[in-house]
Amino acid sequence: MSGSIAHYDVAYIGQALKENELSQVTLPASSLTECRGEIGNFTLSYQAEEELDQIQTSNVVINLPHQEELPVEGCLSLTGVGDEFLAEADGDKPLIIIQDYQELSAAALSQRGLKLALQAKSEDPAREVYYFYQAMRFMDDNDELYEEARRQEVIFLKHDLGELEISQDGEVFYSREDIELNLSGKLVVAPELKPAAEVERLARIFNITRGPEGYLQVDNVYLQPTLSGKRGLYVLGGARGPNALTYQQEEREYTLQEIKRNLIGVEELDEEERSVDDQKCVVCYTCYRVCPHGAIQRDEELNSMQIMPLACQSCNLCISRCPMGAITRSGEIEEQPQSDRQVIICENSAALAREKADSDPMAGLEVTEVPCVSTVKKEHIYQRLAGSEGDLLILGCISEACKHLTGHDRCEQVVSSAKSDLEKLDLDPERVNYQRLSPRMAADLSAYLADWKGEVLQ
Amino acid sequence: MIVGKLKDVAEIKDMLPEDLESLFIIGCGTCVSVSLAGGEREAKSLRDLLELYFRSQGRDVKVNTATIKRQCDDEFIDSEELAISEHDVVLSLACGVGVQHLGIKHPGKMILPGVNTTFYGRNSDVGEWEEMCLGCGDCILDDFAGVCPVARCSKSLINGPCGGSQDGKCEVDDEIDCGWDLIYNRAKEIGQLDRLLSYEGPKDWSTYRDGGVRSHKNPEFFSE
């Protein structure tokens, strides 16, 4: 380890962005071994030649290229053909460009394809250029390129499932309605984009959730365009998602603006304090594993988990899942309400939908607003049921609009387990209900609550 | 680590005496807390659920909880001696060791198990554990590229896989990895395939259950 640790404004994992105002360092993804700390003061450990070294940084950007897979072995990739390609000896053969062969290609690939088609026509207007596509995707000047290509007599052919086939030796068979084509020539295919190499390891190092396709950004409105679930960590390119190529410039500008804003100062997101009792904590890492914001690490001196206050986004999921009840928050109320019609609502969805409704759909109900429904502990559910003869309704968020990413799923798991246990004891599981909403669903909320109140009253 | 699983709540309910007046649920703050089966969270949830149940039955049963660091050591359970004596029945959420240790320390008290002790395992994902060790008393991991044929082959075979191994899966259940597939692949990875070629004689099971109930002493604590 080096004696003093250098501190940078931003550390790039992968490729750096062009920016002169920020102090920056670039580390290869494969060298990174550990990340500790939070926004403003991350410490990254990495393998430097023969020894481990460390740097400190206020922000981290993971910017790695997509991995590419060609849908047919041996053909040329749209991203891999250079200027010399069209000038090659067999320039008299038709040029065949294919996008969306097995999955839809990103708009940036459409742009490359269109530019290649136009370049071919400009070098040799007589050359036949075929362009197969399922859906032309537009960004920047793609629409103008497309119009120009049509004027230059590029032959655009739309294909759908099963209508286009590329053989092992590069021949193209196309059959649609009354058109049947069997083509051979210079074949260039849009590659399928896959998550960057190393993202699985990076997700572990930064303790962030990966989406179902493996990218480091999950499909969630709160994370657009380049935020990860962890404050101060941004994801670009093949780390972010399949469409990251489309708005590259805008996303880079956004990321740099965010970083500069962070450097002015970062505040805690909540006034409540959350703390871990180091005498109760058994270092099981459950809080670390469930935290959707990578806001927990082990305090090496105390050998206890600790919540990083700037990284914490106040969902309370760690509190409700700690097996030892070792995590508490300053505003926690132990006494549970005891009315017959109780509703627990998320402040990010049902609470907003409630405000938008014409008349208060929750009038007459005992409402508890929580930062995330993952705040709800199993014992809260039983205590509320014990305190009344009535029902309990919990209103969480839809997946893509859950500010705490996995919070709604975690709550649903708890509710489902509680209902199952109630049933096993011949207690009525229907006294507990769970429903998901987005903030826009004011009408749905009113309708659902009207039904629910009706059922409860019966 | 010892891995446990909270018993089905209906089974817990059925094991409680019909004339029960007070129940003391004791969580254990080590292995079963880490395996999310019997720590304070489970103890408190179970308390509240059973209270709800007793109320629905019109029964007035007092249910209390405490969670102590380890139920398998005297020093930790001493602090709960008074509370234990004040309740009819203790429901221990420790592994089988803790339940019995409480019984040894409180011979006159009914101590019931709330957790099934499942195996010695590792955490393989959030809320997920896998068996790794059988506690056979004679570790042979060095001969098998660090993958235990005793614990991770469903048949504990030590001279290669059975005929039921297919595509890396076990014939007992295709959710189970074939232990011998794991052994082979890891031995190949670390260049030790040749070690698998030697014939292993019958394993001496006297260090396991076949030798009877086991105990051992650390000689540094005893004089001859």
Contacts between the chains, C-beta under 8 A, distances in Angstrom:
chain1	res1	chain2	res2	distance
A	280	B	29	7.4
A	280	B	40	7.5
A	282	B	29	5.9
A	282	B	30	6.6
A	282	B	33	5.0
A	282	B	34	5.7
A	282	B	39	7.3
A	284	B	33	6.4
A	284	B	34	4.0
A	284	B	36	7.5
A	285	B	123	7.8
A	286	B	36	6.6
A	286	B	126	7.3
A	289	B	126	4.4
A	290	B	126	6.3
A	321	B	41	7.6
A	322	B	41	6.5
A	323	B	33	4.6
A	323	B	34	7.3
A	323	B	36	5.1
A	323	B	39	3.6
A	323	B	40	6.9
A	323	B	41	4.8
A	323	B	42	7.0
A	324	B	29	6.0
A	324	B	33	5.5
A	324	B	39	5.0
A	324	B	40	5.0
A	324	B	41	7.0
A	324	B	67	6.9
A	325	B	39	7.8
A	325	B	40	4.2
A	325	B	41	5.9
A	325	B	44	6.9
A	325	B	67	7.8
A	377	B	41	7.5
A	377	B	45	7.4
A	378	B	41	7.7
A	378	B	45	4.2
A	378	B	48	7.8
A	378	B	49	7.9
A	379	B	41	7.9
A	379	B	44	4.9
A	379	B	45	4.8
A	379	B	47	7.7
A	379	B	48	4.6
A	382	B	45	6.8
A	382	B	48	3.6
A	382	B	49	4.9
A	382	B	51	7.4
A	382	B	52	5.2
A	383	B	48	5.4
A	385	B	52	5.8
A	386	B	48	6.7
A	386	B	51	5.9
A	386	B	52	4.6
A	386	B	55	6.1
A	418	B	49	8.0
A	421	B	9	4.8
A	421	B	49	5.8
A	422	B	49	7.6
A	422	B	52	7.9
A	424	B	8	6.5
A	424	B	9	5.2
A	424	B	10	4.2
A	425	B	9	6.1
A	425	B	10	6.5
A	425	B	13	6.0
A	425	B	49	7.2
A	425	B	52	7.9
A	425	B	53	4.6
A	425	B	56	7.9
A	426	B	56	8.0
A	427	B	52	6.5
A	427	B	53	6.4
A	427	B	56	5.9
